[in-house]
Amino acid sequence: MKKSLLLTIVLIGVSVQLFAQCTANTKSITLNGTSSYVSFTTDSNLHIDSAITVEAWIKPTAFGASNFSNSIVCKHSWSLNGEQGFVLRCGGSGQLSFTFCGVDSLGAPQSWKDIVSPINVITLNTWTHVAASFDGDSSRLFVNGIQVASSYFHGTIKPNTAFPMRIGRLADANQTQTRYFSGQIDEVRIWKIAKPQSEILAGYNRHISPTSNGLVGYWNFNIASGTTVPDQTSSGNTGTFNTITLSTNVPFYWSTTLPVITANGLNLSSTVAYTYQWNYNGQPITNATTQNYTAAQNGTYTVSITDSIGCPAISNPVIVNSVGIIEMGNMQQIKFYNGDGYVRVDANNGIDIKNICIYNCGGSLITELKTPSNSNTINTERIIPGVYLVMVMTENDIYRSKIFIK
């Protein structure tokens, strides 16, 4: 069967980025320390009673007198139905603290289970990532992904059902004390799992997928304007700004790195990722889920990946147009000569050469010899020196070879 003349693999310079939640960080919120906070109307999915992790980036501009003076993420109260809930906060001499109302193994409520860091783990006017976790046995505090304190308690958390969460001040609306936060906050995340240090370190300075396992609340504040901030997860807990301003000063500027496909003939290889899915002409290829794939037909290939944090991305497309093409070399049917100022192709065994083409490395046709004469020779004296591709089409096959024209 006659085949049309085809080009080799070509990279197309089109960048495709998926899922805005995994793109670069652009905004944070600024709180004045006297009236600024983010409020929520309902948050029933945050009535967490077992394992938990709370994270945020903070850049405080002032500390209150005690380690609990400045509320970062507050979901605790005591004016209705007694002590309940949890809170991550800071203050004093640069200390971080986390507390929750405990329930022991017999089901009896226990007063606040506090864990407090050493002094000076947080510095004013400096972006710092803070996190707290509880796994049913131990509470832990982390600063920039490094554990700075731990405390033992075997039990659960008495969830706060009295008041919705607030960011930047006390959740308990009946209190005259407010414990406002002064400074900037970004990337607030709440998980219903106790994340190990390795996972906190892996994701603290980058955006994450809102479908990450165990994530029940995620506010990254990357909005253009307005007074509401969406929850990036499916929980749908939209926050409302109260005397808050948006800032372009952020703790990190990171985006998912697009995977790169390396082509070696028909063998395609992706840069390292967590998961892979090869696509042909925009459609997933069944069972093509490893780092490498061998093209089986001509067309456009991409690879969709997720990175170690679950952020997805898709590669630039690669066009494969060399399936069925035979490499020239010591072939008995076709012999190739690269002489001084000419290229000649000889065919044996009665093979009829239809045309000979020379392409540059960008895939552009430089010269073509159609229905060649017996000499099958192309003059190359006027071609700029460099590496080129010679394509020879016969009645039934296509042959190719790289050449260097002097």
C-alpha positions as CSV (number, residue, x, y, z in Angstrom):
1,M,0.0,0.0,0.0
2,K,1.3,3.4,-0.9
3,K,2.3,5.7,1.9
4,S,2.3,9.5,2.0
5,L,5.5,11.3,2.8
6,L,5.7,11.9,6.5
7,L,7.9,14.0,8.8
8,T,9.7,12.9,11.9
9,I,8.7,13.8,15.5
10,V,8.1,17.5,16.0
11,L,7.5,19.4,19.2
12,I,4.7,21.9,19.2
13,G,5.4,25.0,21.3
14,V,2.0,25.1,23.1
15,S,1.9,25.2,26.9
16,V,-1.2,23.7,28.5
17,Q,-1.8,24.1,32.2
18,L,-4.7,22.5,34.0
19,F,-6.5,23.3,37.3
20,A,-6.0,26.9,38.5
21,Q,-5.8,25.7,42.1
22,C,-2.4,24.3,41.4
23,T,-1.0,27.3,39.7
24,A,1.1,30.1,41.1
25,N,0.2,31.8,44.4
26,T,-0.9,35.4,43.8
27,K,-2.7,36.8,46.9
28,S,-2.8,36.8,50.6
29,I,-5.0,38.7,53.1
30,T,-4.0,41.6,55.4
31,L,-5.6,41.9,58.8
32,N,-5.3,45.1,60.9
33,G,-5.3,43.5,64.3
34,T,-8.4,45.4,65.6
35,S,-11.3,44.5,63.4
36,S,-10.2,42.2,60.5
37,Y,-11.3,38.6,60.2
38,V,-12.9,36.1,57.8
39,S,-16.3,34.8,58.9
40,F,-18.3,31.8,57.9
41,T,-22.0,31.1,58.2
42,T,-22.0,27.3,58.3
43,D,-19.2,24.7,58.5
44,S,-20.7,21.4,59.7
45,N,-17.9,19.4,58.0
46,L,-15.4,21.1,60.3
47,H,-17.1,19.6,63.4
48,I,-14.0,17.4,63.6
49,D,-13.8,15.0,66.5
50,S,-10.8,12.8,65.7
51,A,-7.6,13.3,63.7
52,I,-6.9,16.8,62.4
53,T,-4.2,19.0,60.8
54,V,-4.5,22.8,60.6
55,E,-2.1,24.8,58.4
56,A,-1.5,28.4,57.4
57,W,1.2,30.8,56.3
58,I,1.4,33.9,58.5
59,K,3.4,37.1,58.5
60,P,2.6,38.8,61.9
61,T,3.2,42.5,62.4
62,A,2.5,42.5,66.2
63,F,2.1,39.9,69.0
64,G,-0.3,40.0,71.9
65,A,1.0,39.5,75.4
66,S,0.4,35.7,75.5
67,N,0.9,32.7,73.2
68,F,-2.8,32.6,72.6
69,S,-3.4,36.3,71.9
70,N,-3.5,36.1,68.1
71,S,-6.0,33.7,66.5
72,I,-5.0,32.3,63.2
73,V,-7.6,29.6,62.6
74,C,-10.3,29.5,65.3
75,K,-13.0,26.9,65.7
76,H,-13.2,26.8,69.5
77,S,-15.6,28.3,72.0
78,W,-16.8,28.0,75.6
79,S,-19.7,30.4,76.1
80,L,-22.3,27.9,74.7
81,N,-22.4,24.2,75.6
82,G,-19.1,24.4,77.4
83,E,-15.6,24.0,76.0
84,Q,-15.4,22.6,72.5
85,G,-13.5,22.8,69.3
86,F,-9.9,23.7,68.3
87,V,-7.7,26.7,67.6
88,L,-4.3,27.5,66.1
89,R,-2.8,30.8,67.3
90,C,0.4,32.7,68.2
91,G,1.7,35.5,70.3
92,G,3.8,36.2,73.3
93,S,7.5,36.0,72.5
94,G,7.0,34.5,69.0
95,Q,5.3,31.3,70.2
96,L,2.9,29.1,68.3
97,S,0.1,27.2,70.2
98,F,-2.7,24.8,69.5
99,T,-5.4,23.7,71.8
100,F,-8.6,21.6,71.6
101,C,-11.2,20.4,74.0
102,G,-10.4,16.7,74.6
103,V,-12.6,13.7,75.3
104,D,-10.8,10.8,77.0
105,S,-11.1,7.2,76.2
106,L,-14.1,6.8,78.6
107,G,-16.0,9.6,76.8
108,A,-15.4,12.2,79.6
109,P,-14.7,15.8,78.4
110,Q,-11.3,17.1,79.3
111,S,-10.4,20.8,79.5
112,W,-8.2,22.4,76.9
113,K,-5.3,20.2,75.7
114,D,-2.7,22.9,75.0
115,I,0.6,22.5,73.2
116,V,2.9,25.5,73.0
117,S,6.2,25.9,71.1
118,P,9.4,27.4,72.5
119,I,9.8,31.2,72.2
120,N,11.0,32.9,69.1
121,V,10.0,30.2,66.6
122,I,8.0,32.9,64.8
123,T,9.5,36.3,63.8
124,L,7.5,39.5,63.2
125,N,7.3,40.7,59.6
126,T,8.5,37.3,58.3
127,W,6.5,34.8,56.4
128,T,6.3,31.5,58.4
129,H,4.4,28.3,57.8
130,V,2.7,27.0,60.9
131,A,0.8,23.7,61.4
132,A,-0.6,21.7,64.2
133,S,-1.8,18.1,64.2
134,F,-3.5,15.6,66.5
135,D,-3.7,11.8,65.7
136,G,-5.6,10.5,68.7
137,D,-2.5,10.0,70.8
138,S,-0.3,13.0,70.3
139,S,-0.5,16.7,69.3
140,R,2.4,18.2,67.3
141,L,3.4,21.7,66.2
142,F,5.4,22.4,63.0
143,V,7.2,25.6,61.9
144,N,8.2,25.7,58.2
145,G,7.7,21.9,58.1
146,I,9.9,21.2,61.2
147,Q,8.4,19.8,64.4
148,V,9.0,22.1,67.3
149,A,6.8,20.6,70.0
150,S,4.7,17.6,70.9
151,S,2.3,16.6,73.6
152,Y,0.6,13.3,74.6
153,F,-3.2,12.9,75.0
154,H,-5.1,9.7,74.2
155,G,-8.6,10.5,73.2
156,T,-10.7,12.6,70.7
157,I,-11.8,16.2,70.2
158,K,-15.2,17.6,71.4
159,P,-16.3,19.3,68.2
160,N,-17.5,22.9,68.2
161,T,-21.1,23.0,67.0
162,A,-21.9,26.3,68.6
163,F,-20.1,28.8,66.4
164,P,-18.7,28.7,62.8
165,M,-15.0,29.0,62.2
166,R,-13.3,32.3,61.9
167,I,-9.8,33.2,60.5
168,G,-8.0,36.0,62.3
169,R,-10.1,36.2,65.5
170,L,-12.0,34.2,68.1
171,A,-14.9,32.1,66.8
172,D,-16.9,32.5,70.0
173,A,-19.1,35.5,69.2
174,N,-20.2,35.9,72.8
175,Q,-16.7,36.9,74.0
176,T,-15.7,40.5,74.6
177,Q,-12.1,39.5,74.0
178,T,-11.4,39.1,70.3
179,R,-7.8,37.9,70.0
180,Y,-7.4,39.5,66.6
181,F,-4.5,38.6,64.3
182,S,-2.3,41.5,63.1
183,G,-0.5,40.9,59.8
184,Q,-1.0,38.7,56.8
185,I,-2.4,35.2,56.4
186,D,-2.3,32.8,53.4
187,E,-3.0,29.2,52.4
188,V,-5.3,28.1,55.2
189,R,-5.9,24.4,55.1
190,I,-7.8,22.0,57.4
191,W,-7.5,18.2,57.2
192,K,-9.5,15.5,58.9
193,I,-6.3,13.4,59.1
194,A,-3.1,13.9,61.1
195,K,-0.5,14.6,58.4
196,P,3.0,13.3,59.0
197,Q,5.9,15.7,58.9
198,S,7.1,14.4,55.5
199,E,3.8,15.3,53.9
200,I,3.7,18.7,55.5
201,L,7.2,19.4,54.3
202,A,6.3,18.2,50.8
203,G,3.4,20.6,50.4
204,Y,3.8,23.6,52.7
205,N,5.4,25.9,50.1
206,R,3.2,25.1,47.1
207,H,-0.4,24.9,46.1
208,I,-2.1,21.6,46.5
209,S,-5.0,19.8,44.8
210,P,-8.3,20.6,46.5
211,T,-9.2,16.9,46.1
212,S,-6.2,15.8,48.2
213,N,-7.1,12.9,50.6
214,G,-8.4,14.2,53.9
215,L,-8.6,17.9,52.9
216,V,-11.9,19.4,54.1
217,G,-11.1,23.1,53.9
218,Y,-8.8,25.1,51.7
219,W,-8.7,28.9,51.3
220,N,-5.8,30.3,49.2
221,F,-7.3,33.9,48.7
222,N,-6.3,34.0,45.1
223,I,-9.2,36.2,44.0
224,A,-9.1,39.3,41.9
225,S,-11.3,41.4,44.1
226,G,-14.5,41.3,46.3
227,T,-15.3,40.4,49.8
228,T,-15.8,36.6,49.7
229,V,-13.3,33.8,49.3
230,P,-14.3,30.4,48.0
231,D,-13.4,27.1,49.7
232,Q,-11.2,25.3,47.1
233,T,-12.6,22.0,48.3
234,S,-16.0,20.5,47.7
235,S,-17.0,21.4,51.2
236,G,-18.2,24.8,50.0
237,N,-17.4,26.9,53.1
238,T,-17.3,30.3,51.6
239,G,-15.7,33.0,53.8
240,T,-16.6,36.6,54.1
241,F,-14.1,39.4,54.5
242,N,-14.5,41.9,57.4
243,T,-12.3,44.9,57.0
244,I,-9.8,42.8,55.2
245,T,-7.6,43.8,52.2
246,L,-6.0,41.7,49.6
247,S,-2.2,41.8,49.1
248,T,0.1,40.6,46.4
249,N,2.7,39.9,49.0
250,V,2.8,36.1,49.3
251,P,5.0,33.6,51.0
252,F,5.8,31.6,47.9
253,Y,5.3,31.7,44.1
254,W,5.1,28.2,42.8
255,S,3.3,26.4,40.0
256,T,3.1,22.9,38.8
257,T,6.0,22.1,36.4
258,L,4.8,20.8,33.1
259,P,6.0,17.3,32.2
260,V,8.5,17.2,29.3
261,I,8.4,14.4,26.7
262,T,11.7,13.1,25.4
263,A,11.5,11.3,22.1
264,N,14.0,8.7,21.0
265,G,12.5,7.4,17.8
266,L,9.1,6.0,18.7
267,N,10.0,5.7,22.3
268,L,8.5,8.5,24.4
269,S,9.6,9.2,28.0
270,S,8.1,11.6,30.5
271,T,10.0,13.5,33.2
272,V,9.4,12.0,36.7
273,A,6.0,12.4,38.2
274,Y,3.7,10.6,40.6
275,T,1.2,9.2,38.1
276,Y,1.2,9.1,34.3
277,Q,-1.5,8.8,31.6
278,W,-0.4,8.9,27.9
279,N,-2.9,10.3,25.4
280,Y,-3.3,9.9,21.7
281,N,-5.0,12.7,19.8
282,G,-6.3,14.0,23.0
283,Q,-7.8,10.7,24.2
284,P,-6.3,8.5,27.0
285,I,-4.5,5.4,25.8
286,T,-5.7,2.2,27.6
287,N,-3.1,0.9,30.1
288,A,-0.5,3.5,29.1
289,T,0.2,4.6,32.7
290,T,3.9,4.3,33.1
291,Q,6.7,6.8,32.6
292,N,7.5,5.5,29.1
293,Y,5.4,4.7,26.0
294,T,6.2,3.4,22.6
295,A,4.1,5.1,19.8
296,A,2.1,2.6,17.8
297,Q,0.7,5.0,15.2
298,N,1.2,8.4,13.8
299,G,-0.5,11.3,15.5
300,T,-0.3,13.7,18.5
301,Y,0.8,12.4,21.9
302,T,0.7,14.1,25.3
303,V,1.2,12.8,28.8
304,S,-1.0,13.8,31.7
305,I,0.6,13.6,35.2
306,T,0.0,14.4,38.8
307,D,2.9,15.4,40.9
308,S,3.7,14.2,44.5
309,I,1.2,16.7,46.0
310,G,-1.6,15.7,43.6
311,C,-1.4,18.7,41.3
312,P,-2.2,17.8,37.7
313,A,-0.5,19.0,34.5
314,I,-0.3,18.0,30.9
315,S,2.7,18.1,28.6
316,N,3.3,20.0,25.4
317,P,2.1,17.8,22.5
318,V,4.5,15.8,20.5
319,I,3.7,14.7,16.9
320,V,4.8,11.3,15.8
321,N,5.0,10.9,12.1
322,S,7.5,8.2,11.8
323,V,5.6,5.0,12.4
324,G,6.4,2.6,9.5
325,I,9.5,4.6,8.4
326,I,12.6,2.5,7.8
327,E,16.0,3.9,8.9
328,M,18.6,3.9,6.1
329,G,21.9,2.4,7.0
330,N,23.3,-0.8,5.8
331,M,20.0,-1.7,4.1
332,Q,20.3,-3.9,1.1
333,Q,17.3,-2.3,-0.7
334,I,18.4,1.3,-0.4
335,K,21.9,2.7,-0.4
336,F,22.7,6.2,0.6
337,Y,25.7,8.4,-0.3
338,N,26.5,11.8,1.1
339,G,29.2,13.3,-1.2
340,D,30.9,16.6,-1.5
341,G,28.1,18.9,-2.8
342,Y,25.6,16.2,-3.5
343,V,23.4,13.5,-2.0
344,R,22.7,10.3,-4.0
345,V,20.3,7.4,-3.2
346,D,20.6,4.1,-5.0
347,A,17.9,1.4,-5.1
348,N,18.4,-2.3,-5.6
349,N,16.2,-5.2,-6.5
350,G,14.1,-3.1,-8.9
351,I,12.8,-0.8,-6.2
352,D,11.2,2.3,-7.8
353,I,12.1,5.6,-5.9
354,K,9.3,8.1,-6.1
355,N,10.9,11.1,-4.6
356,I,13.8,12.3,-2.4
357,C,13.4,15.2,0.1
358,I,15.7,17.0,2.4
359,Y,14.3,18.7,5.5
360,N,16.0,20.9,8.1
361,C,15.8,20.1,11.8
362,G,12.7,22.3,12.2
363,G,10.8,20.1,9.7
364,S,10.8,22.6,6.8
365,L,11.3,21.2,3.3
366,I,14.6,22.5,1.8
367,T,14.6,20.7,-1.5
368,E,12.8,17.9,-3.3
369,L,13.6,15.6,-6.2
370,K,10.4,14.1,-7.7
371,T,10.4,11.0,-9.9
372,P,14.2,11.0,-9.9
373,S,16.2,10.0,-12.9
374,N,18.7,7.1,-12.8
375,S,21.2,9.3,-11.0
376,N,18.8,9.9,-8.0
377,T,21.1,12.8,-7.0
378,I,20.4,16.1,-5.3
379,N,22.8,19.0,-5.5
380,T,23.6,20.3,-2.0
381,E,26.2,23.0,-2.9
382,R,23.7,25.9,-2.1
383,I,22.4,24.4,1.1
384,I,23.7,26.0,4.3
385,P,26.0,23.6,6.2
386,G,24.3,21.7,9.1
387,V,22.3,18.6,10.1
388,Y,19.4,17.6,7.8
389,L,17.0,14.8,7.3
390,V,16.8,12.9,4.0
391,M,13.5,11.2,3.3
392,V,13.2,8.6,0.5
393,M,9.7,7.4,-0.6
394,T,9.3,4.2,-2.7
395,E,6.1,2.5,-3.8
396,N,5.7,0.7,-0.5
397,D,8.0,2.2,2.1
398,I,9.5,5.3,3.5
399,Y,13.2,5.5,4.4
400,R,15.1,8.2,6.3
401,S,18.5,9.2,7.4
402,K,20.2,12.1,9.1
403,I,23.1,13.8,7.2
404,F,25.6,16.5,7.8
405,I,26.0,18.9,4.8
406,K,29.4,20.5,4.8
